[in-house]
Amino acid sequence: MTTLITGGTGFIGSCLARLLIESGERPVLFDVAPVQGPLMEIKGQFFFEQGSLAHLPTLMDCVEKYGVSRIFHLGGMLSLPSEKDHVAAFDANVIGTYNVLEAARIKRMSQVIYGSTIATYSKDIPGDMIDDRTIQRPSSFYGVSKTFGELLGRFYHRKFGLDFRGMRLPSVVGPGARTAHMSIYNAWAIEYPLRGLPYVLECDPETRCAVVYFKDAAQALMNLAKADPAKILTRIYNLAGIFPPFSAKELVEIVRNRIPGADLTFTPNPVVVELLRELGSLRIDDECARSEWGMKIEYPLEKMVEDFIQEFERYRN
Ligand SMILES: NC(=O)c1ccc[n+]([C@@H]2O[C@H](COP(=O)([O-])OP(=O)(O)OC[C@H]3O[C@@H](n4cnc5c(N)ncnc54)[C@H](O)[C@@H]3O)[C@@H](O)[C@H]2O)c1
């Protein structure tokens, strides 16, 4: 089996690549961006193809060249870049996901695993609890595009029998995240102080948003892919992340204790505050992920901060 990771040189994609390599695979990474960061150290252990998901022939060439039989689809544009340039996000997220599913259908692949997001929900629901049956009425372009990807994947499952599975990730935290998104403060409030730089959080100090450490997210993608098909009833799953959700202020306090002199301040940005308001007050039920394929969190808040610091130091150069 040859596994392709779209967005393979990105933050979550490169963490997943390391896990696949540890499990004995030599994955193919497909991305518009070049190989960088910790991947540079293990360059000989994966294949890399540079190209855009929006161009089906490029993706098909890659799939044929390596005989790809399953795809982890993590490539695309995140919340803030999508809000800024919805035309580019349409190409990357909507056309890109369609192309991934077409490639999987044409090549009769065994599986596609999709990285969706809790930003497919909004406050436009009754009550404040989200479960896997809650209606998805996203207000951001990002959320709209990811909801499309989920629904299109369900269509390919029903019509073509493709083993499509997905998870709605909360904010994923870890060192090396390069792309700004609405909840990036959870990662950069740790990383900037480690680099000796000041950091201004653009959210309200009381903001609570669901967070998962990148190692837990990558392991969850692996576990979902491996799960017994007979147990996959829900198909696309909420992940609630670290429980209980912590506030930005609590995170800042932990970082200040762990990294003396950390220069962290708050200057709320109305765009970010508005996007976060949509999700910050919602509670996430991930019972289906836990009962159907055993989702669990190995990194609660303090352990996450500790491991983040160790990972950062390991790859500092
Ligand atoms: N980071 C988070 O907090 C988070 C939360 C929920 C869901 N997700 C989802 O997880 C996936 C991975 O996110 P990430 O945090 O690693 O982001 P990232 O920006 O680090 O990685 C995404 C990668 O996709 C690539 N890409 C963008 N457009 C492309 C295109 N047209 N063709 C090929 N590659 C393209 C980028 O170059 C980048 O390397 C995304 O699909 C995102 O929607 C992320």
The ligand as a MOL file (V3000), in Angstrom:
LIG
                    3D

  0  0  0     0  0            999 V3000
M  V30 BEGIN CTAB
M  V30 COUNTS 44 48 0 0 0
M  V30 BEGIN ATOM
M  V30 1 N -4.3140 23.5380 12.0740 0
M  V30 2 C -5.5220 23.4610 12.6070 0
M  V30 3 O -5.7680 23.9590 13.7090 0
M  V30 4 C -6.6390 22.7360 11.8810 0
M  V30 5 C -7.8880 22.6190 12.5260 0
M  V30 6 C -8.9250 21.9580 11.8650 0
M  V30 7 C -8.7170 21.3960 10.6260 0
M  V30 8 N -7.4970 21.5240 10.0230 0 CHG=1
M  V30 9 C -7.3330 20.9570 8.6760 0
M  V30 10 O -6.1730 20.1590 8.6580 0
M  V30 11 C -5.5450 20.2710 7.3830 0
M  V30 12 C -4.0550 20.5740 7.5810 0
M  V30 13 O -3.9150 21.8040 8.2730 0
M  V30 14 P -2.5030 22.3470 8.7700 0
M  V30 15 O -2.6910 22.9590 10.0880 0
M  V30 16 O -1.4630 21.3290 8.5870 0 CHG=-1
M  V30 17 O -2.3000 23.5450 7.7450 0
M  V30 18 P -1.0220 23.9420 6.8940 0
M  V30 19 O -1.3470 25.2550 6.2690 0
M  V30 20 O 0.2210 23.8380 7.6800 0
M  V30 21 O -1.0080 22.7780 5.8050 0
M  V30 22 C -1.8440 22.7720 4.6880 0
M  V30 23 C -0.9570 22.4950 3.5000 0
M  V30 24 O -1.7540 22.4980 2.3140 0
M  V30 25 C -0.9750 23.0650 1.3010 0
M  V30 26 N -1.8340 23.5810 0.2400 0
M  V30 27 C -2.6220 24.6700 0.2540 0
M  V30 28 N -3.2300 24.8220 -0.9240 0
M  V30 29 C -2.8160 23.7860 -1.6990 0
M  V30 30 C -3.0910 23.3970 -3.0260 0
M  V30 31 N -3.9030 24.0970 -3.8080 0
M  V30 32 N -2.4660 22.2910 -3.5100 0
M  V30 33 C -1.6130 21.5680 -2.7420 0
M  V30 34 N -1.3340 21.8990 -1.4630 0
M  V30 35 C -1.9280 22.9920 -0.9580 0
M  V30 36 C -0.1710 24.1680 1.9760 0
M  V30 37 O 0.9830 24.5030 1.2370 0
M  V30 38 C 0.1410 23.5410 3.3160 0
M  V30 39 O 1.4190 22.9300 3.3470 0
M  V30 40 C -6.2790 21.3550 6.6080 0
M  V30 41 O -7.1050 20.7430 5.6470 0
M  V30 42 C -7.1390 22.0380 7.6420 0
M  V30 43 O -8.3740 22.4610 7.1000 0
M  V30 44 C -6.4560 22.1830 10.6180 0
M  V30 END ATOM
M  V30 BEGIN BOND
M  V30 1 1 1 2
M  V30 2 2 2 3
M  V30 3 1 2 4
M  V30 4 1 4 5
M  V30 5 2 4 44
M  V30 6 2 5 6
M  V30 7 1 6 7
M  V30 8 2 7 8
M  V30 9 1 8 9
M  V30 10 1 8 44
M  V30 11 1 9 10
M  V30 12 1 9 42
M  V30 13 1 10 11
M  V30 14 1 11 12
M  V30 15 1 11 40
M  V30 16 1 12 13
M  V30 17 1 13 14
M  V30 18 2 14 15
M  V30 19 1 14 16
M  V30 20 1 14 17
M  V30 21 1 17 18
M  V30 22 2 18 19
M  V30 23 1 18 20
M  V30 24 1 18 21
M  V30 25 1 21 22
M  V30 26 1 22 23
M  V30 27 1 23 24
M  V30 28 1 23 38
M  V30 29 1 24 25
M  V30 30 1 25 26
M  V30 31 1 25 36
M  V30 32 1 26 27
M  V30 33 1 26 35
M  V30 34 2 27 28
M  V30 35 1 28 29
M  V30 36 1 29 30
M  V30 37 2 29 35
M  V30 38 1 30 31
M  V30 39 2 30 32
M  V30 40 1 32 33
M  V30 41 2 33 34
M  V30 42 1 34 35
M  V30 43 1 36 37
M  V30 44 1 36 38
M  V30 45 1 38 39
M  V30 46 1 40 41
M  V30 47 1 40 42
M  V30 48 1 42 43
M  V30 END BOND
M  V30 END CTAB
M  END
